[in-house]
Amino acid sequence: MTCPRCRQPALTVHTVAAEATAASVAVYGEPLTVHRCHACDHREVAPSLGSAARSASAESLPVARRRLARGDACRSCGTALTMPARRTVRVVTATPQGSPVTTLRFDVPMTRCPGCGLDQLPSRAGGDVDAALTALLHAAIATVG
């Protein structure tokens, strides 16, 4: 493999574990694949890892629909979400192309729909998942020395 920055064939592959927090969401991931160039010290996460992690988390962690002035509604059936949010751990498996399967463990607030029973993130926490994943990938890069 060649480095995208200096074009030298000096990339090595590292597998690391990392964790990150963004607002109401914490995430721990392993193994995370990081490429490092020994010629110019460029480091990057495996290109397919970020998109695979975002796709898998969006599929496994549905976000409630925000309704103006009426609170959140269920993503599935539209019922008003009246139950309180509670902390829970959800495990998500991401399958990046050309890299090992990655396990992401999310600590998130979830609320249950009183109508259909679907567990979902409150709408205010929807952006926190993406922010936590971005922070996780940066933390993984920082761990490779």
PyMOL commands that set and color helices and strands:
alter all, ss='L'
color gray80, all
select helices_A, chain A and resi 47-60+123-143
alter helices_A, ss='H'
color red, helices_A
select strands_A, chain A and resi 11-22+25-37+43-45+65-67+71-73+86-94+102-112+119-120
alter strands_A, ss='S'
color yellow, strands_A
deselect
rebuild
show_as cartoon
